[in-house]
């Protein structure tokens, strides 16, 4: 499998990880889902966010190797984080549906390559 096939899944995992970390905050949870998160929901969102960012790191390193993978990870994190910032600014209520669609497309590079 080519290295580029790991880049899109890394982007989607980073997007979901950043969304998890955002949902652990009161303001963003209120924007996206409404209301304040409970303590348990906040901890689950934080752990899921960091776990998904770890998986994005693993996907980037698996695709590109250690030297280029860590550098490519910065691009993946920037792209995903920037997209999520725009989503939180302009359409916060649509982020759960958009994340579900992105999760469905995560496997396309593996199938198409």
Secondary structure as a PSIPRED ss2 file (coil, helix, strand):
# PSIPRED VFORMAT (PSIPRED V4.0)

   1 X C   1.000  0.000  0.000
   2 X C   1.000  0.000  0.000
   3 X C   1.000  0.000  0.000
   4 X C   1.000  0.000  0.000
   5 X H   0.000  1.000  0.000
   6 X H   0.000  1.000  0.000
   7 X H   0.000  1.000  0.000
   8 X H   0.000  1.000  0.000
   9 X H   0.000  1.000  0.000
  10 X H   0.000  1.000  0.000
  11 X H   0.000  1.000  0.000
  12 X H   0.000  1.000  0.000
  13 X H   0.000  1.000  0.000
  14 X H   0.000  1.000  0.000
  15 X H   0.000  1.000  0.000
  16 X H   0.000  1.000  0.000
  17 X H   0.000  1.000  0.000
  18 X H   0.000  1.000  0.000
  19 X H   0.000  1.000  0.000
  20 X H   0.000  1.000  0.000
  21 X H   0.000  1.000  0.000
  22 X H   0.000  1.000  0.000
  23 X H   0.000  1.000  0.000
  24 X C   1.000  0.000  0.000
  25 X C   1.000  0.000  0.000
  26 X H   0.000  1.000  0.000
  27 X H   0.000  1.000  0.000
  28 X H   0.000  1.000  0.000
  29 X H   0.000  1.000  0.000
  30 X H   0.000  1.000  0.000
  31 X H   0.000  1.000  0.000
  32 X H   0.000  1.000  0.000
  33 X C   1.000  0.000  0.000
  34 X C   1.000  0.000  0.000
  35 X C   1.000  0.000  0.000
  36 X C   1.000  0.000  0.000
  37 X C   1.000  0.000  0.000
  38 X C   1.000  0.000  0.000
  39 X H   0.000  1.000  0.000
  40 X H   0.000  1.000  0.000
  41 X H   0.000  1.000  0.000
  42 X H   0.000  1.000  0.000
  43 X H   0.000  1.000  0.000
  44 X H   0.000  1.000  0.000
  45 X H   0.000  1.000  0.000
  46 X H   0.000  1.000  0.000
  47 X H   0.000  1.000  0.000
  48 X H   0.000  1.000  0.000
  49 X H   0.000  1.000  0.000
  50 X H   0.000  1.000  0.000
  51 X H   0.000  1.000  0.000
  52 X H   0.000  1.000  0.000
  53 X H   0.000  1.000  0.000
  54 X H   0.000  1.000  0.000
  55 X H   0.000  1.000  0.000
  56 X H   0.000  1.000  0.000
  57 X H   0.000  1.000  0.000
  58 X H   0.000  1.000  0.000
  59 X H   0.000  1.000  0.000
  60 X H   0.000  1.000  0.000
  61 X H   0.000  1.000  0.000
  62 X H   0.000  1.000  0.000
  63 X H   0.000  1.000  0.000
  64 X H   0.000  1.000  0.000
  65 X H   0.000  1.000  0.000
  66 X H   0.000  1.000  0.000
  67 X H   0.000  1.000  0.000
  68 X H   0.000  1.000  0.000
  69 X H   0.000  1.000  0.000
  70 X H   0.000  1.000  0.000
  71 X H   0.000  1.000  0.000
  72 X H   0.000  1.000  0.000
  73 X H   0.000  1.000  0.000
  74 X H   0.000  1.000  0.000
  75 X H   0.000  1.000  0.000
  76 X H   0.000  1.000  0.000
  77 X H   0.000  1.000  0.000
  78 X H   0.000  1.000  0.000
  79 X H   0.000  1.000  0.000
  80 X H   0.000  1.000  0.000
  81 X H   0.000  1.000  0.000
  82 X H   0.000  1.000  0.000
  83 X H   0.000  1.000  0.000
  84 X H   0.000  1.000  0.000
  85 X H   0.000  1.000  0.000
  86 X H   0.000  1.000  0.000
  87 X H   0.000  1.000  0.000
  88 X H   0.000  1.000  0.000
  89 X H   0.000  1.000  0.000
  90 X H   0.000  1.000  0.000
  91 X C   1.000  0.000  0.000
  92 X H   0.000  1.000  0.000
  93 X H   0.000  1.000  0.000
  94 X H   0.000  1.000  0.000
  95 X H   0.000  1.000  0.000
  96 X H   0.000  1.000  0.000
  97 X H   0.000  1.000  0.000
  98 X H   0.000  1.000  0.000
  99 X H   0.000  1.000  0.000
 100 X H   0.000  1.000  0.000
 101 X H   0.000  1.000  0.000
 102 X H   0.000  1.000  0.000
 103 X H   0.000  1.000  0.000
 104 X H   0.000  1.000  0.000
 105 X H   0.000  1.000  0.000
 106 X C   1.000  0.000  0.000
 107 X C   1.000  0.000  0.000
 108 X H   0.000  1.000  0.000
 109 X H   0.000  1.000  0.000
 110 X H   0.000  1.000  0.000
 111 X H   0.000  1.000  0.000
 112 X H   0.000  1.000  0.000
 113 X C   1.000  0.000  0.000
